[in-house]
Amino acid sequence: MNKELIAKHIEQIETALIVLEKYREIKAADLERSLELRWTVERGLEVVMQGVFDVAAHILASELKNDWDDYTTLLEKLGVHGVVPNEFAQKFKTMAGFRNILIHEYSQVDFRVVEKVLREQLNSFHEFVGYIVNYMERQGGPAA
C-alpha cells in the first residue's frame, strides 16, 4: 500500500471538508441563485467523494482483493474486508450515486439533495478519514 498516496488523498479530502464546512447551512435556494456558490460547493463535494473512492480503490487493489465493480460495491467491500465498519459502508455507499450525478448528470443536480448532503453527510466524510487512518495504523503505521 502506498501510504504517501493515501496521505495525499486524505489531505485533499480534509482541505475540501474545511471549505465545505463554511457552507453547511446553505439552502437549496441559495445554490439555485448563485452559480459561483454552486460551483464552489459542488466542486468541493466532487473532490471529497473522488478522494474517498480513490483511497478505497487503492486499498482494495493493493492490500486486499480487487473484487469490486463500481463505486457502490467499492464502499461495500471496505466493510466486508473490515477497513470500515460494515454498517458505515452500507450507509455511506449512497454517496456513490450522488457522486455520479454531480459528475455525469450535472444539469440534473437537485439542490435540495446538495443541501441535505452538506447538512447530514459531512460528518460521514470525517468518519471515513478516521477509519482509513485507523486502518493504516493497524497495517503498520500512520500515513507518511
TIVO-2410 file (N, C-alpha, C; in nm, 3 decimals):
# residues 144
REC num residu      c1      c2      c3 atome chaine
REC   1      M   0.085  -0.117   0.000     N      A
REC   1      M   0.000   0.000   0.000    CA      A
REC   1      M   0.090   0.124   0.000     C      A
REC   2      N   0.056   0.217  -0.086     N      A
REC   2      N   0.132   0.341  -0.095    CA      A
REC   2      N   0.075   0.441   0.004     C      A
REC   3      K   0.135   0.448   0.122     N      A
REC   3      K   0.083   0.534   0.228    CA      A
REC   3      K   0.096   0.682   0.194     C      A
REC   4      E   0.196   0.718   0.117     N      A
REC   4      E   0.210   0.858   0.076    CA      A
REC   4      E   0.094   0.899  -0.015     C      A
REC   5      L   0.055   0.811  -0.104     N      A
REC   5      L  -0.057   0.839  -0.193    CA      A
REC   5      L  -0.186   0.854  -0.113     C      A
REC   6      I  -0.209   0.763  -0.019     N      A
REC   6      I  -0.329   0.771   0.064    CA      A
REC   6      I  -0.326   0.898   0.148     C      A
REC   7      A  -0.210   0.933   0.203     N      A
REC   7      A  -0.198   1.055   0.282    CA      A
REC   7      A  -0.230   1.178   0.197     C      A
REC   8      K  -0.187   1.178   0.072     N      A
REC   8      K  -0.217   1.290  -0.019    CA      A
REC   8      K  -0.368   1.302  -0.040     C      A
REC   9      H  -0.434   1.190  -0.063     N      A
REC   9      H  -0.579   1.192  -0.082    CA      A
REC   9      H  -0.650   1.238   0.046     C      A
REC  10      I  -0.605   1.190   0.160     N      A
REC  10      I  -0.666   1.230   0.286    CA      A
REC  10      I  -0.649   1.381   0.307     C      A
REC  11      E  -0.533   1.432   0.275     N      A
REC  11      E  -0.510   1.576   0.288    CA      A
REC  11      E  -0.605   1.655   0.198     C      A
REC  12      Q  -0.625   1.607   0.074     N      A
REC  12      Q  -0.718   1.674  -0.017    CA      A
REC  12      Q  -0.862   1.668   0.036     C      A
REC  13      I  -0.900   1.553   0.088     N      A
REC  13      I  -1.034   1.538   0.146    CA      A
REC  13      I  -1.051   1.636   0.262     C      A
REC  14      E  -0.955   1.638   0.352     N      A
REC  14      E  -0.966   1.725   0.470    CA      A
REC  14      E  -0.967   1.873   0.432     C      A
REC  15      T  -0.888   1.911   0.334     N      A
REC  15      T  -0.887   2.050   0.289    CA      A
REC  15      T  -1.022   2.089   0.230     C      A
REC  16      A  -1.077   2.002   0.148     N      A
REC  16      A  -1.208   2.030   0.089    CA      A
REC  16      A  -1.316   2.034   0.197     C      A
REC  17      L  -1.306   1.948   0.296     N      A
REC  17      L  -1.404   1.949   0.405    CA      A
REC  17      L  -1.399   2.079   0.486     C      A
REC  18      I  -1.281   2.133   0.505     N      A
REC  18      I  -1.268   2.262   0.576    CA      A
REC  18      I  -1.347   2.369   0.501     C      A
REC  19      V  -1.332   2.372   0.369     N      A
REC  19      V  -1.406   2.470   0.289    CA      A
REC  19      V  -1.555   2.441   0.295     C      A
REC  20      L  -1.594   2.316   0.278     N      A
REC  20      L  -1.736   2.281   0.276    CA      A
REC  20      L  -1.805   2.309   0.410     C      A
REC  21      E  -1.733   2.299   0.519     N      A
REC  21      E  -1.792   2.328   0.649    CA      A
REC  21      E  -1.848   2.471   0.655     C      A
REC  22      K  -1.788   2.562   0.581     N      A
REC  22      K  -1.835   2.701   0.577    CA      A
REC  22      K  -1.974   2.710   0.514     C      A
REC  23      Y  -2.009   2.610   0.435     N      A
REC  23      Y  -2.136   2.613   0.361    CA      A
REC  23      Y  -2.238   2.513   0.415     C      A
REC  24      R  -2.214   2.459   0.529     N      A
REC  24      R  -2.301   2.356   0.586    CA      A
REC  24      R  -2.447   2.402   0.597     C      A
REC  25      E  -2.469   2.529   0.625     N      A
REC  25      E  -2.605   2.580   0.646    CA      A
REC  25      E  -2.667   2.643   0.521     C      A
REC  26      I  -2.603   2.627   0.408     N      A
REC  26      I  -2.654   2.683   0.282    CA      A
REC  26      I  -2.787   2.616   0.247     C      A
REC  27      K  -2.876   2.694   0.191     N      A
REC  27      K  -3.007   2.644   0.148    CA      A
REC  27      K  -3.005   2.616  -0.001     C      A
REC  28      A  -3.094   2.528  -0.045     N      A
REC  28      A  -3.106   2.495  -0.186    CA      A
REC  28      A  -3.132   2.620  -0.270     C      A
REC  29      A  -3.213   2.711  -0.218     N      A
REC  29      A  -3.244   2.835  -0.291    CA      A
REC  29      A  -3.118   2.918  -0.314     C      A
REC  30      D  -3.027   2.918  -0.218     N      A
REC  30      D  -2.900   2.992  -0.233    CA      A
REC  30      D  -2.817   2.932  -0.347     C      A
REC  31      L  -2.818   2.801  -0.355     N      A
REC  31      L  -2.744   2.732  -0.462    CA      A
REC  31      L  -2.806   2.761  -0.598     C      A
REC  32      E  -2.938   2.767  -0.603     N      A
REC  32      E  -3.006   2.798  -0.729    CA      A
REC  32      E  -2.974   2.940  -0.776     C      A
REC  33      R  -2.964   3.032  -0.684     N      A
REC  33      R  -2.942   3.174  -0.718    CA      A
REC  33      R  -2.798   3.205  -0.757     C      A
REC  34      S  -2.703   3.131  -0.703     N      A
REC  34      S  -2.563   3.170  -0.721    CA      A
REC  34      S  -2.482   3.060  -0.789     C      A
REC  35      L  -2.446   3.085  -0.913     N      A
REC  35      L  -2.364   2.990  -0.987    CA      A
REC  35      L  -2.227   2.974  -0.920     C      A
REC  36      E  -2.171   3.083  -0.872     N      A
REC  36      E  -2.040   3.077  -0.805    CA      A
REC  36      E  -2.046   2.988  -0.681     C      A
REC  37      L  -2.149   3.007  -0.600     N      A
REC  37      L  -2.167   2.926  -0.481    CA      A
REC  37      L  -2.187   2.779  -0.518     C      A
REC  38      R  -2.269   2.755  -0.616     N      A
REC  38      R  -2.297   2.619  -0.663    CA      A
REC  38      R  -2.169   2.551  -0.707     C      A
REC  39      W  -2.089   2.622  -0.787     N      A
REC  39      W  -1.964   2.563  -0.834    CA      A
REC  39      W  -1.869   2.533  -0.718     C      A
REC  40      T  -1.861   2.622  -0.623     N      A
REC  40      T  -1.773   2.601  -0.508    CA      A
REC  40      T  -1.815   2.477  -0.430     C      A
REC  41      V  -1.942   2.468  -0.398     N      A
REC  41      V  -1.992   2.357  -0.318    CA      A
REC  41      V  -1.984   2.225  -0.395     C      A
REC  42      E  -2.030   2.227  -0.518     N      A
REC  42      E  -2.029   2.103  -0.596    CA      A
REC  42      E  -1.887   2.055  -0.622     C      A
REC  43      R  -1.796   2.145  -0.653     N      A
REC  43      R  -1.657   2.105  -0.676    CA      A
REC  43      R  -1.595   2.051  -0.548     C      A
REC  44      G  -1.625   2.114  -0.435     N      A
REC  44      G  -1.575   2.063  -0.307    CA      A
REC  44      G  -1.625   1.922  -0.280     C      A
REC  45      L  -1.752   1.899  -0.305     N      A
REC  45      L  -1.808   1.765  -0.285    CA      A
REC  45      L  -1.747   1.665  -0.382     C      A
REC  46      E  -1.722   1.706  -0.505     N      A
REC  46      E  -1.657   1.617  -0.602    CA      A
REC  46      E  -1.519   1.576  -0.554     C      A
REC  47      V  -1.442   1.672  -0.506     N      A
REC  47      V  -1.305   1.644  -0.458    CA      A
REC  47      V  -1.311   1.546  -0.341     C      A
REC  48      V  -1.401   1.571  -0.247     N      A
REC  48      V  -1.412   1.483  -0.131    CA      A
REC  48      V  -1.449   1.342  -0.175     C      A
REC  49      M  -1.554   1.332  -0.255     N      A
REC  49      M  -1.601   1.198  -0.293    CA      A
REC  49      M  -1.500   1.125  -0.380     C      A
REC  50      Q  -1.436   1.194  -0.472     N      A
REC  50      Q  -1.337   1.126  -0.555    CA      A
REC  50      Q  -1.220   1.079  -0.470     C      A
REC  51      G  -1.181   1.160  -0.372     N      A
REC  51      G  -1.076   1.117  -0.281    CA      A
REC  51      G  -1.113   0.992  -0.205     C      A
REC  52      V  -1.237   0.986  -0.157     N      A
REC  52      V  -1.286   0.867  -0.087    CA      A
REC  52      V  -1.275   0.745  -0.177     C      A
REC  53      F  -1.323   0.757  -0.300     N      A
REC  53      F  -1.321   0.641  -0.390    CA      A
REC  53      F  -1.180   0.604  -0.434     C      A
REC  54      D  -1.093   0.702  -0.451     N      A
REC  54      D  -0.954   0.672  -0.486    CA      A
REC  54      D  -0.883   0.598  -0.373     C      A
REC  55      V  -0.904   0.642  -0.250     N      A
REC  55      V  -0.845   0.574  -0.134    CA      A
REC  55      V  -0.897   0.431  -0.125     C      A
REC  56      A  -1.028   0.417  -0.136     N      A
REC  56      A  -1.089   0.285  -0.127    CA      A
REC  56      A  -1.035   0.192  -0.235     C      A
REC  57      A  -1.029   0.239  -0.358     N      A
REC  57      A  -0.980   0.156  -0.469    CA      A
REC  57      A  -0.835   0.118  -0.447     C      A
REC  58      H  -0.753   0.210  -0.400     N      A
REC  58      H  -0.612   0.180  -0.377    CA      A
REC  58      H  -0.595   0.074  -0.269     C      A
REC  59      I  -0.667   0.089  -0.160     N      A
REC  59      I  -0.655  -0.010  -0.051    CA      A
REC  59      I  -0.699  -0.147  -0.099     C      A
REC  60      L  -0.811  -0.153  -0.166     N      A
REC  60      L  -0.859  -0.284  -0.212    CA      A
REC  60      L  -0.766  -0.345  -0.316     C      A
REC  61      A  -0.716  -0.263  -0.407     N      A
REC  61      A  -0.629  -0.316  -0.513    CA      A
REC  61      A  -0.493  -0.360  -0.459     C      A
REC  62      S  -0.440  -0.288  -0.361     N      A
REC  62      S  -0.304  -0.318  -0.317    CA      A
REC  62      S  -0.297  -0.409  -0.196     C      A
REC  63      E  -0.399  -0.408  -0.113     N      A
REC  63      E  -0.392  -0.479   0.014    CA      A
REC  63      E  -0.483  -0.600   0.021     C      A
REC  64      L  -0.596  -0.590  -0.040     N      A
REC  64      L  -0.698  -0.691  -0.016    CA      A
REC  64      L  -0.733  -0.762  -0.145     C      A
REC  65      K  -0.850  -0.738  -0.191     N      A
REC  65      K  -0.897  -0.808  -0.308    CA      A
REC  65      K  -0.963  -0.707  -0.400     C      A
REC  66      N  -0.921  -0.706  -0.522     N      A
REC  66      N  -0.974  -0.612  -0.620    CA      A
REC  66      N  -1.103  -0.668  -0.679     C      A
REC  67      D  -1.204  -0.686  -0.594     N      A
REC  67      D  -1.327  -0.755  -0.634    CA      A
REC  67      D  -1.449  -0.664  -0.634     C      A
REC  68      W  -1.434  -0.546  -0.686     N      A
REC  68      W  -1.545  -0.452  -0.690    CA      A
REC  68      W  -1.574  -0.415  -0.835     C      A
REC  69      D  -1.700  -0.379  -0.860     N      A
REC  69      D  -1.744  -0.349  -0.996    CA      A
REC  69      D  -1.769  -0.201  -1.019     C      A
REC  70      D  -1.813  -0.133  -0.915     N      A
REC  70      D  -1.848   0.009  -0.928    CA      A
REC  70      D  -1.825   0.075  -0.793     C      A
REC  71      Y  -1.852   0.206  -0.788     N      A
REC  71      Y  -1.824   0.279  -0.665    CA      A
REC  71      Y  -1.909   0.231  -0.547     C      A
REC  72      T  -2.030   0.187  -0.574     N      A
REC  72      T  -2.115   0.136  -0.465    CA      A
REC  72      T  -2.054   0.011  -0.404     C      A
REC  73      T  -2.016  -0.085  -0.488     N      A
REC  73      T  -1.957  -0.208  -0.434    CA      A
REC  73      T  -1.818  -0.183  -0.376     C      A
REC  74      L  -1.751  -0.081  -0.425     N      A
REC  74      L  -1.620  -0.044  -0.370    CA      A
REC  74      L  -1.635  -0.013  -0.221     C      A
REC  75      L  -1.733   0.068  -0.187     N      A
REC  75      L  -1.754   0.102  -0.046    CA      A
REC  75      L  -1.803  -0.019   0.034     C      A
REC  76      E  -1.890  -0.099  -0.025     N      A
REC  76      E  -1.937  -0.221   0.043    CA      A
REC  76      E  -1.819  -0.312   0.076     C      A
REC  77      K  -1.725  -0.326  -0.016     N      A
REC  77      K  -1.611  -0.416   0.006    CA      A
REC  77      K  -1.520  -0.366   0.118     C      A
REC  78      L  -1.513  -0.235   0.136     N      A
REC  78      L  -1.436  -0.185   0.250    CA      A
REC  78      L  -1.496  -0.236   0.381     C      A
REC  79      G  -1.628  -0.245   0.385     N      A
REC  79      G  -1.694  -0.300   0.503    CA      A
REC  79      G  -1.673  -0.449   0.515     C      A
REC  80      V  -1.685  -0.520   0.405     N      A
REC  80      V  -1.666  -0.666   0.405    CA      A
REC  80      V  -1.527  -0.702   0.454     C      A
REC  81      H  -1.427  -0.624   0.413     N      A
REC  81      H  -1.288  -0.653   0.447    CA      A
REC  81      H  -1.242  -0.587   0.577     C      A
REC  82      G  -1.334  -0.521   0.647     N      A
REC  82      G  -1.300  -0.465   0.778    CA      A
REC  82      G  -1.221  -0.337   0.778     C      A
REC  83      V  -1.214  -0.271   0.664     N      A
REC  83      V  -1.144  -0.142   0.659    CA      A
REC  83      V  -1.227  -0.036   0.731     C      A
REC  84      V  -1.356  -0.040   0.707     N      A
REC  84      V  -1.452   0.045   0.777    CA      A
REC  84      V  -1.558  -0.047   0.834     C      A
REC  85      P  -1.632  -0.004   0.935     N      A
REC  85      P  -1.741  -0.089   0.985    CA      A
REC  85      P  -1.844  -0.115   0.875     C      A
REC  86      N  -1.894  -0.236   0.870     N      A
REC  86      N  -1.988  -0.273   0.766    CA      A
REC  86      N  -2.112  -0.184   0.766     C      A
REC  87      E  -2.162  -0.152   0.885     N      A
REC  87      E  -2.280  -0.066   0.896    CA      A
REC  87      E  -2.253   0.071   0.833     C      A
REC  88      F  -2.133   0.125   0.857     N      A
REC  88      F  -2.095   0.253   0.797    CA      A
REC  88      F  -2.090   0.240   0.645     C      A
REC  89      A  -2.029   0.135   0.595     N      A
REC  89      A  -2.018   0.115   0.450    CA      A
REC  89      A  -2.155   0.108   0.384     C      A
REC  90      Q  -2.248   0.037   0.448     N      A
REC  90      Q  -2.383   0.024   0.393    CA      A
REC  90      Q  -2.453   0.160   0.386     C      A
REC  91      K  -2.435   0.239   0.489     N      A
REC  91      K  -2.498   0.372   0.494    CA      A
REC  91      K  -2.430   0.468   0.396     C      A
REC  92      F  -2.300   0.461   0.388     N      A
REC  92      F  -2.220   0.557   0.313    CA      A
REC  92      F  -2.221   0.530   0.163     C      A
REC  93      K  -2.255   0.409   0.122     N      A
REC  93      K  -2.247   0.374  -0.020    CA      A
REC  93      K  -2.341   0.457  -0.107     C      A
REC  94      T  -2.442   0.521  -0.047     N      A
REC  94      T  -2.531   0.606  -0.125    CA      A
REC  94      T  -2.457   0.725  -0.187     C      A
REC  95      M  -2.342   0.759  -0.131     N      A
REC  95      M  -2.264   0.870  -0.185    CA      A
REC  95      M  -2.213   0.840  -0.325     C      A
REC  96      A  -2.203   0.712  -0.361     N      A
REC  96      A  -2.159   0.676  -0.496    CA      A
REC  96      A  -2.257   0.728  -0.600     C      A
REC  97      G  -2.384   0.710  -0.575     N      A
REC  97      G  -2.485   0.760  -0.668    CA      A
REC  97      G  -2.486   0.911  -0.676     C      A
REC  98      F  -2.470   0.976  -0.562     N      A
REC  98      F  -2.466   1.122  -0.560    CA      A
REC  98      F  -2.346   1.173  -0.638     C      A
REC  99      R  -2.232   1.110  -0.620     N      A
REC  99      R  -2.111   1.149  -0.693    CA      A
REC  99      R  -2.132   1.137  -0.844     C      A
REC 100      N  -2.196   1.029  -0.887     N      A
REC 100      N  -2.220   1.008  -1.030    CA      A
REC 100      N  -2.312   1.116  -1.086     C      A
REC 101      I  -2.411   1.158  -1.010     N      A
REC 101      I  -2.498   1.266  -1.056    CA      A
REC 101      I  -2.420   1.396  -1.070     C      A
REC 102      L  -2.336   1.427  -0.971     N      A
REC 102      L  -2.256   1.550  -0.979    CA      A
REC 102      L  -2.163   1.549  -1.100     C      A
REC 103      I  -2.102   1.435  -1.126     N      A
REC 103      I  -2.002   1.427  -1.233    CA      A
REC 103      I  -2.065   1.412  -1.371     C      A
REC 104      H  -2.162   1.324  -1.382     N      A
REC 104      H  -2.212   1.284  -1.514    CA      A
REC 104      H  -2.345   1.346  -1.554     C      A
REC 105      E  -2.423   1.391  -1.457     N      A
REC 105      E  -2.555   1.445  -1.489    CA      A
REC 105      E  -2.570   1.583  -1.428     C      A
REC 106      Y  -2.470   1.665  -1.456     N      A
REC 106      Y  -2.457   1.795  -1.390    CA      A
REC 106      Y  -2.585   1.879  -1.401     C      A
REC 107      S  -2.650   1.875  -1.514     N      A
REC 107      S  -2.770   1.959  -1.533    CA      A
REC 107      S  -2.890   1.909  -1.453     C      A
REC 108      Q  -2.880   1.790  -1.394     N      A
REC 108      Q  -2.992   1.733  -1.321    CA      A
REC 108      Q  -2.970   1.731  -1.170     C      A
REC 109      V  -2.875   1.806  -1.122     N      A
REC 109      V  -2.847   1.808  -0.978    CA      A
REC 109      V  -2.963   1.873  -0.905     C      A
REC 110      D  -3.013   1.804  -0.805     N      A
REC 110      D  -3.121   1.856  -0.720    CA      A
REC 110      D  -3.055   1.930  -0.604     C      A
REC 111      F  -3.074   2.060  -0.599     N      A
REC 111      F  -3.009   2.141  -0.497    CA      A
REC 111      F  -3.055   2.107  -0.356     C      A
REC 112      R  -3.174   2.051  -0.344     N      A
REC 112      R  -3.221   2.007  -0.212    CA      A
REC 112      R  -3.136   1.890  -0.163     C      A
REC 113      V  -3.092   1.804  -0.256     N      A
REC 113      V  -3.006   1.693  -0.219    CA      A
REC 113      V  -2.868   1.745  -0.179     C      A
REC 114      V  -2.817   1.842  -0.252     N      A
REC 114      V  -2.687   1.902  -0.217    CA      A
REC 114      V  -2.696   1.963  -0.077     C      A
REC 115      E  -2.803   2.036  -0.051     N      A
REC 115      E  -2.824   2.094   0.082    CA      A
REC 115      E  -2.824   1.985   0.190     C      A
REC 116      K  -2.895   1.877   0.164     N      A
REC 116      K  -2.904   1.767   0.260    CA      A
REC 116      K  -2.766   1.702   0.283     C      A
REC 117      V  -2.691   1.682   0.176     N      A
REC 117      V  -2.557   1.624   0.190    CA      A
REC 117      V  -2.469   1.715   0.275     C      A
REC 118      L  -2.475   1.844   0.250     N      A
REC 118      L  -2.395   1.938   0.330    CA      A
REC 118      L  -2.432   1.932   0.477     C      A
REC 119      R  -2.559   1.924   0.506     N      A
REC 119      R  -2.604   1.924   0.646    CA      A
REC 119      R  -2.583   1.790   0.715     C      A
REC 120      E  -2.602   1.680   0.641     N      A
REC 120      E  -2.609   1.549   0.705    CA      A
REC 120      E  -2.493   1.454   0.676     C      A
REC 121      Q  -2.414   1.482   0.574     N      A
REC 121      Q  -2.312   1.383   0.536    CA      A
REC 121      Q  -2.168   1.427   0.557     C      A
REC 122      L  -2.144   1.555   0.584     N      A
REC 122      L  -2.004   1.596   0.601    CA      A
REC 122      L  -1.937   1.519   0.715     C      A
REC 123      N  -2.011   1.492   0.820     N      A
REC 123      N  -1.953   1.415   0.930    CA      A
REC 123      N  -1.915   1.274   0.886     C      A
REC 124      S  -1.990   1.218   0.793     N      A
REC 124      S  -1.956   1.084   0.742    CA      A
REC 124      S  -1.822   1.084   0.670     C      A
REC 125      F  -1.792   1.192   0.600     N      A
REC 125      F  -1.662   1.200   0.533    CA      A
REC 125      F  -1.549   1.210   0.636     C      A
REC 126      H  -1.573   1.286   0.743     N      A
REC 126      H  -1.474   1.292   0.851    CA      A
REC 126      H  -1.456   1.153   0.914     C      A
REC 127      E  -1.566   1.082   0.934     N      A
REC 127      E  -1.559   0.946   0.989    CA      A
REC 127      E  -1.478   0.856   0.898     C      A
REC 128      F  -1.501   0.866   0.766     N      A
REC 128      F  -1.429   0.784   0.670    CA      A
REC 128      F  -1.278   0.805   0.686     C      A
REC 129      V  -1.237   0.931   0.693     N      A
REC 129      V  -1.094   0.961   0.710    CA      A
REC 129      V  -1.042   0.894   0.837     C      A
REC 130      G  -1.118   0.904   0.945     N      A
REC 130      G  -1.076   0.841   1.070    CA      A
REC 130      G  -1.060   0.691   1.057     C      A
REC 131      Y  -1.154   0.627   0.989     N      A
REC 131      Y  -1.145   0.482   0.969    CA      A
REC 131      Y  -1.023   0.445   0.885     C      A
REC 132      I  -0.993   0.525   0.785     N      A
REC 132      I  -0.876   0.495   0.700    CA      A
REC 132      I  -0.747   0.513   0.778     C      A
REC 133      V  -0.737   0.620   0.854     N      A
REC 133      V  -0.617   0.641   0.936    CA      A
REC 133      V  -0.601   0.525   1.034     C      A
REC 134      N  -0.709   0.484   1.097     N      A
REC 134      N  -0.706   0.371   1.189    CA      A
REC 134      N  -0.662   0.244   1.118     C      A
REC 135      Y  -0.716   0.219   0.999     N      A
REC 135      Y  -0.678   0.100   0.922    CA      A
REC 135      Y  -0.528   0.102   0.890     C      A
REC 136      M  -0.479   0.218   0.847     N      A
REC 136      M  -0.337   0.226   0.813    CA      A
REC 136      M  -0.249   0.202   0.934     C      A
REC 137      E  -0.290   0.251   1.049     N      A
REC 137      E  -0.214   0.227   1.172    CA      A
REC 137      E  -0.213   0.077   1.205     C      A
REC 138      R  -0.324   0.010   1.186     N      A
REC 138      R  -0.332  -0.135   1.209    CA      A
REC 138      R  -0.245  -0.213   1.111     C      A
REC 139      Q  -0.218  -0.152   0.996     N      A
REC 139      Q  -0.138  -0.218   0.894    CA      A
REC 139      Q   0.010  -0.187   0.905     C      A
REC 140      G   0.050  -0.117   1.010     N      A
REC 140      G   0.193  -0.095   1.027    CA      A
REC 140      G   0.237   0.049   1.035     C      A
REC 141      G   0.150   0.136   1.077     N      A
REC 141      G   0.194   0.273   1.100    CA      A
REC 141      G   0.107   0.373   1.029     C      A
REC 142      P   0.120   0.498   1.069     N      A
REC 142      P   0.038   0.605   1.011    CA      A
REC 142      P   0.081   0.638   0.869     C      A
REC 143      A  -0.002   0.717   0.805     N      A
REC 143      A   0.031   0.762   0.670    CA      A
REC 143      A   0.156   0.847   0.676     C      A
REC 144      A   0.227   0.848   0.565     N      A
REC 144      A   0.351   0.927   0.558    CA      A
REC 144      A   0.321   1.075   0.561     C      A
***
